[in-house]
Amino acid sequence: MTDDLPREPATPDQIPAEQTPAEQIPAEQTPRATNAGRLWIALAVATVLLALLIIFIAENSRSVTISFLGASGHISLALALLIAAVVGAAVTLLAGTARILQLRLEVRRNRRTGREPSQH
């Protein structure tokens, strides 16, 4: 019986061409995503964004005059743009939060009454 004999490892020409390298690795040997790995990627992305922010500030350091509702003052262009971006992000987050809370409230009401959620 040939089934009792130890098998030789497959050579690259014996592996079907449509298999990707990930499919060639047994499932128990495939590395799983971990919190440490996710943290490392998040830190790498944050470092790149911080470097881009520093470059942005360095290239836009000249002073500009800002006027808003009758008040005016001098501030660096980079700082003015960053403040505008942060305020815009905060407004977007507030609107998104309000919508999420609205949907959660509707789901909670529908669970109590046993109805299906309405389609918006």
Secondary structure, DSSP 4 states (H G I P E B T S, - for coil): -GGGSPPPPPPGGGS-TT--HHHHS-GGGSPPP-HHHHHHHHHHHHHHHHHHHHHHHHHT-SEEEEEETTEEEEEEHHHHHHHHHHHHHHHHHHHHHHHHHHHHHHHHHHHHHTPPPPP-
